[in-house]
Amino acid sequence: MSDYDLEAGPDPATFAAAAPEGDINEAGDEPVYAVGIGPGNLEYLTPRGERAIREADVIVGFTTVVEFVEDVADDADLLTCGYKDEADALEEFGERVAAGESGTAVAMGDPNHSGYQFVGKVQDAVEREGPDVSVRIVPGISSLQVAASRARTPMEDTEFVTLHKSGDLEADMQRLAAAVVDDERHLLALPRPYDRMPGDIAQFLLERGTGPDLETLVLEKLTHEDEQIHRFTLAELAEHAGGTGRDDTPFSDLVVLAVRQAVP
């Protein structure tokens, strides 16, 4: 599965979700952990996730993620990467885990919210080198959970759609529109930097017939010291549509979009 094209497949997220995890044997298992570190504030790192990081011999993750937990990592060797060298870092990680080192992969938030492409890549790298080594997810606190609290959109009344992934987004955009327009549910969406940012989503919803006056929040850098909540109507937010670069939007890449339906 190491050779994949996100336009043609297979998608590593599909690989990660192909089967449930096996039964836990705390006495005999020596799994690799895929840990969600939370939204970037260590107060939101769970004790179980912290233990998996602290006990690891080698940790792999994107540089911006690893930097948040490097003080927790004790003496672990940190394999940091970006998109361009991700495959090389994961290959080394898989080799070292297969050789007997304990390993933990770290991701922002909760891997179950928009993180399965990364989990699938980790699992592929580990299983190619050590077929008997399992990968277990340690859930984290997602920015989605924090956003639901800030926006007061109960999850049971809310549709969650992630656009924060590679590949085609057409089906995701249609599901997003159906939830807001047809089902009249609250929406929490993770935009994709920088071609599907909050303004672009707002414009798309207006084109699909959503009311222009719906209350809309862009929740930026949640739990960080510079957290901000920007409040708009849907029509006001759509004024920020367009562009594909960092300078084409007033928002950072650490945002959640909330669209609230009117409460009776």
Summary of the structure (lengths in Angstrom):
residues: 264
radius of gyration: 19.2
end to end distance: 49.4
largest distance: 59.8
contacts: 859
relative contact order: 0.14
helix: 35%
strand: 22%
